[in-house]
Amino acid sequence: MKVRDVMVGTPAFCGPETNLAAAVEILWNRNCGMLPVLAADGKLQGIITDRDICIALGTRNRPASDLTVAEVMTKRVVSCFEEDDIRSAVESMQRDGIRRLPVLGSDGALKGVLSMDDVVRHSSDTGRTPELPYDLVLTAFKSIYTHQLPGIVRKNVAAA
């Protein structure tokens, strides 16, 4: 099974100049939690999540309309290709502790988004060897959702 068989093929996205108020509106209207950030040439430049936005608004003391996506986005992006095997994409999500992957075409253009929700919907517990077995998905979920305290909290706890 290929990533293209599981991904959402009509991804919402924004640009780095988009303000956070507009990004939130896109997230709300498209019922998603992550937006790929595309440069003017259409290439993937970063991602921004609903969590990124909440933390930025809670720590920067500026209105959402005054902050741009470029100021908040994650620039180190883990992505996959639409022709990748779904197992390798899930393993990448597990390894990097992420729930959503931008999906690129062979030309580097954004083609979709693969989320753990999509993976769960396509997983199988059949007796034959499924392409996306529950045990693989459950192992990935456990790894991704392992609660980790922020580094600063760990330092304070370790110092005590």
C-alpha positions as CSV (number, residue, x, y, z in Angstrom):
1,M,0.0,0.0,0.0
2,K,1.3,3.4,-1.0
3,V,1.0,6.7,0.9
4,R,-1.1,8.1,-1.9
5,D,-3.7,5.3,-1.1
6,V,-4.1,6.6,2.5
7,M,-3.4,10.4,2.5
8,V,-5.8,13.3,2.2
9,G,-5.2,14.5,-1.3
10,T,-6.6,18.0,-1.0
11,P,-4.4,19.6,1.7
12,A,-5.0,23.0,3.2
13,F,-1.9,25.1,3.3
14,C,-0.7,28.7,3.9
15,G,2.2,30.9,3.0
16,P,4.9,32.3,5.4
17,E,3.4,35.7,5.2
18,T,-0.1,34.5,6.4
19,N,-0.9,35.9,9.8
20,L,-1.9,33.6,12.6
21,A,-5.5,34.8,12.6
22,A,-5.9,33.7,9.0
23,A,-4.1,30.4,9.6
24,V,-6.5,29.6,12.5
25,E,-9.4,30.3,10.2
26,I,-8.0,27.9,7.6
27,L,-7.5,25.2,10.3
28,W,-11.0,25.8,11.6
29,N,-12.7,25.7,8.1
30,R,-10.7,22.7,6.9
31,N,-11.0,20.8,10.3
32,C,-7.3,20.1,10.5
33,G,-4.5,20.6,13.0
34,M,-1.5,21.3,10.7
35,L,-0.8,23.4,7.7
36,P,2.1,23.0,5.3
37,V,3.7,26.3,4.6
38,L,4.5,26.9,0.9
39,A,6.9,29.4,-0.4
40,A,5.9,31.6,-3.4
41,D,7.4,29.0,-5.7
42,G,5.1,26.3,-4.2
43,K,7.9,24.4,-2.4
44,L,7.4,23.2,1.1
45,Q,9.1,25.7,3.5
46,G,7.8,24.6,6.9
47,I,4.7,23.5,8.8
48,I,2.6,25.2,11.5
49,T,0.3,23.3,13.9
50,D,-2.6,24.4,16.1
51,R,-0.2,23.8,19.0
52,D,2.4,26.1,17.6
53,I,-0.1,28.9,17.2
54,C,-1.5,28.4,20.8
55,I,2.0,28.5,22.3
56,A,3.0,31.6,20.2
57,L,-0.1,33.5,21.2
58,G,0.3,32.5,24.9
59,T,3.9,33.6,25.1
60,R,4.4,36.6,22.7
61,N,1.8,39.0,24.0
62,R,0.8,40.0,20.5
63,P,-2.5,39.7,18.6
64,A,-2.8,36.8,16.1
65,S,-3.2,39.3,13.3
66,D,0.2,40.8,14.1
67,L,2.2,37.5,14.0
68,T,3.1,35.8,10.8
69,V,3.3,32.1,10.2
70,A,7.0,32.6,9.3
71,E,7.7,33.7,12.9
72,V,6.2,30.6,14.4
73,M,6.5,27.8,11.9
74,T,8.7,24.7,12.2
75,K,11.3,24.8,9.5
76,R,12.7,21.3,10.0
77,V,10.0,19.4,8.2
78,V,9.7,15.6,8.1
79,S,7.8,14.6,4.9
80,C,7.3,11.6,2.7
81,F,6.5,11.0,-0.9
82,E,3.2,9.8,-2.4
83,E,4.9,6.7,-3.8
84,D,6.5,5.7,-0.5
85,D,5.3,2.5,1.2
86,I,2.8,3.3,3.9
87,R,4.8,1.2,6.5
88,S,7.9,3.4,5.9
89,A,5.8,6.6,6.4
90,V,4.3,5.2,9.7
91,E,7.8,4.2,10.9
92,S,9.0,7.7,10.1
93,M,6.1,9.2,12.1
94,Q,6.9,6.9,15.0
95,R,10.7,7.6,14.9
96,D,10.1,11.4,14.8
97,G,7.2,11.5,17.2
98,I,4.9,13.3,14.7
99,R,1.2,12.7,13.8
100,R,1.1,14.4,10.4
101,L,3.4,14.3,7.4
102,P,3.2,16.5,4.3
103,V,3.2,14.3,1.2
104,L,5.3,15.4,-1.8
105,G,5.2,14.3,-5.4
106,S,8.4,13.3,-7.2
107,D,8.7,17.0,-8.3
108,G,8.7,18.2,-4.7
109,A,5.2,19.7,-4.9
110,L,2.8,19.3,-2.1
111,K,0.3,16.5,-3.0
112,G,-1.4,15.8,0.3
113,V,-1.1,15.2,4.1
114,L,-0.9,11.8,5.8
115,S,-2.1,11.8,9.4
116,M,-2.3,9.1,12.0
117,D,-6.1,9.4,11.7
118,D,-5.8,8.3,8.1
119,V,-3.5,5.5,9.0
120,V,-5.9,4.2,11.7
121,R,-8.9,4.3,9.2
122,H,-6.9,2.2,6.8
123,S,-5.4,-0.3,9.3
124,S,-6.6,-3.9,9.5
125,D,-6.8,-6.7,12.0
126,T,-7.6,-9.5,9.4
127,G,-6.1,-12.9,9.8
128,R,-4.0,-12.6,6.6
129,T,-0.9,-10.4,6.6
130,P,-2.4,-6.9,6.2
131,E,-0.5,-4.1,4.5
132,L,-1.2,-1.9,7.5
133,P,-1.6,-4.1,10.6
134,Y,-3.1,-2.9,13.9
135,D,0.1,-3.8,15.8
136,L,2.2,-1.5,13.6
137,V,-0.2,1.3,14.1
138,L,-0.6,0.8,17.8
139,T,3.2,0.7,18.3
140,A,3.5,4.0,16.3
141,F,0.7,5.5,18.4
142,K,2.3,4.6,21.7
143,S,5.6,6.1,20.6
144,I,4.0,9.3,19.2
145,Y,1.8,9.8,22.2
146,T,4.3,9.1,24.9
147,H,4.0,12.2,27.1
148,Q,7.2,14.1,27.4
149,L,7.7,17.1,29.6
150,P,9.4,20.2,28.0
151,G,13.1,20.3,28.4
152,I,13.0,23.2,30.8
153,V,10.8,21.3,33.2
154,R,13.0,18.3,33.1
155,K,16.0,20.4,34.1
156,N,14.2,21.9,37.1
157,V,13.1,18.4,38.2
158,A,16.5,16.9,37.7
159,A,18.1,19.8,39.7
160,A,15.9,19.1,42.7
